[in-house]
Amino acid sequence: PLRPGAEEEHVAMPEIHEPSRQPGRGRQFTVLLWRALLNQTRNPAVTRTRIIQSTVMSVLIGLIFLRLSHSQQSVRSRLGLLAMIMMSSIMPTLNGVVQVFPAEKELFLRERASNCYTTAPYYVARVMADMPSQILSMIIYIVIVYWMGNLNAGFTNFLICVCAALLTALTAHALGIAISAAVPNAAVGTGLAPLVALFQVLFAGFFVQ
């Protein structure tokens, strides 16, 4: 009971913070994908660099394997061209993304700790955001190399080669992001990525008959 004439004392109650409700995985993926695509549109130099790199590399390889014949003597040369196509699908793609996650690691850890999203939607959105530029650069690369190298004629054969190169590049891209997320910094990822790519090429079956 209060004494007569005494004023009520207002006691500040501690604030109770209810845990924020995490959005669904579909919503997480949509927002993260949209944000990654916006970041790419604000930095078009990355896409332009990939296209220029693919164009220059395809022209150089096409000049080396220019107009291969379809005789038995050119089998090894054609196998070498196919090996170059696969290696060019792996190496530039893998090396180009190993520095992605270390640059965003602090932001990712802070937002995940704030219960904004989980790891899986972030990873899938990050991979899919790079798909348009990867697909465009690989199509340019295959169109130039395939016809300069005089590989098997026919649109079906060309589509098979395009699909194989695209799947290889997209797999290398996803593997590169996984490596970048596993290493402590970009320097370690840059050193580890070529080693991983080397094992992929060595056991691809191109060098052992």
Secondary structure as GFF3:
##gff-version 3
##sequence-region A 1 209
A	DSSP	alpha_helix	25	42	.	.	.	ID=ss1
A	DSSP	alpha_helix	44	64	.	.	.	ID=ss2
A	DSSP	three_ten_helix	72	74	.	.	.	ID=ss3
A	DSSP	alpha_helix	75	97	.	.	.	ID=ss4
A	DSSP	alpha_helix	100	113	.	.	.	ID=ss5
A	DSSP	alpha_helix	119	129	.	.	.	ID=ss6
A	DSSP	alpha_helix	131	148	.	.	.	ID=ss7
A	DSSP	alpha_helix	155	182	.	.	.	ID=ss8
A	DSSP	alpha_helix	186	202	.	.	.	ID=ss9
###
